[in-house]
């Protein structure tokens, strides 16, 4: 699974490189806030909030080509359906790592002009 699927990002932005950059930047910031909220909802075992947050993360991840985050969010939702809190604890750590990788890739590509 790719961290950043450039083809999907450009397809969803109709080939507009500036739009891809703006979406990726906006997503990066909103995903950080969303994952902080996921951590809090997980801590309090708020399944309703977790479902909403993870569904939103899947939607926005898909829009920017963050395939790895989309996949992990789907796995998290499966764990939520199974009430597997131990698996969700492990997956939130993986989500945070995946977001960090996505941010590094986006930063490197934007700086090189090769987003």
DAFEN-V127684 format. One record per pair of residues at least 4 apart in sequence whose C-alpha atoms are under 8 Angstrom apart, sorted by the first residue. I is the first residue (numbers start at 1). GAP is how many residues later the second one is. Records with the same first field share a line. If there is no record, write none. Layout:
I = GAP ; GAP
//
This chain:
1 = 66 ; 67 ; 70
2 = 64 ; 65 ; 66
3 = 63 ; 64 ; 65 ; 66 ; 95 ; 98 ; 99
4 = 60 ; 61 ; 62 ; 63 ; 64 ; 98 ; 101
5 = 4 ; 60 ; 61 ; 62
6 = 4 ; 59 ; 109
7 = 4 ; 58
8 = 4 ; 55 ; 56 ; 57
9 = 4 ; 11 ; 54 ; 55 ; 56
10 = 4 ; 5 ; 6 ; 7 ; 10
11 = 4
12 = 51 ; 52
13 = 4 ; 6 ; 7
16 = 4
17 = 4 ; 98
18 = 4
19 = 4
20 = 4 ; 44 ; 95
21 = 4 ; 89 ; 94
22 = 4
23 = 4 ; 41
24 = 4 ; 40 ; 82
25 = 4
26 = 4
27 = 4 ; 33 ; 34 ; 37
28 = 4 ; 71 ; 75
29 = 4
30 = 4
31 = 4 ; 26 ; 68
32 = 4 ; 67
33 = 4
34 = 4 ; 19 ; 23
35 = 4 ; 57 ; 60 ; 61
36 = 4
37 = 4 ; 16
38 = 4 ; 11 ; 12 ; 15 ; 16 ; 54
39 = 4 ; 53
40 = 4
41 = 4 ; 5 ; 6 ; 8 ; 9
42 = 4 ; 5 ; 8 ; 46 ; 47
46 = 4
47 = 4 ; 33
48 = 4
49 = 4
50 = 4 ; 30
51 = 4 ; 26 ; 29
52 = 4
53 = 4
54 = 4 ; 19 ; 20 ; 22 ; 23
55 = 4 ; 18 ; 22
56 = 4
57 = 4 ; 12 ; 13 ; 16
58 = 4 ; 11 ; 12 ; 13 ; 15 ; 16
59 = 4 ; 11
60 = 4
61 = 4 ; 5 ; 6 ; 8 ; 9
62 = 4 ; 5 ; 8
66 = 4 ; 36
67 = 4
68 = 4 ; 30
69 = 4 ; 26 ; 29 ; 30
70 = 4
71 = 4
72 = 4 ; 19 ; 22 ; 23
73 = 4 ; 22
74 = 4
75 = 4 ; 16
76 = 4 ; 11 ; 12 ; 15 ; 16
77 = 4
78 = 4
79 = 4 ; 5 ; 6 ; 8 ; 9
80 = 4 ; 5 ; 8
84 = 4
85 = 4
86 = 4
87 = 4
88 = 4
89 = 4
90 = 4
91 = 4
92 = 4
93 = 4
94 = 4
95 = 4
96 = 4
97 = 4
98 = 4
99 = 4
100 = 4
101 = 4
102 = 4
103 = 4
104 = 4
105 = 4
106 = 4 ; 9
107 = 4
108 = 4
109 = 4 ; 5 ; 6
110 = 4 ; 5
//
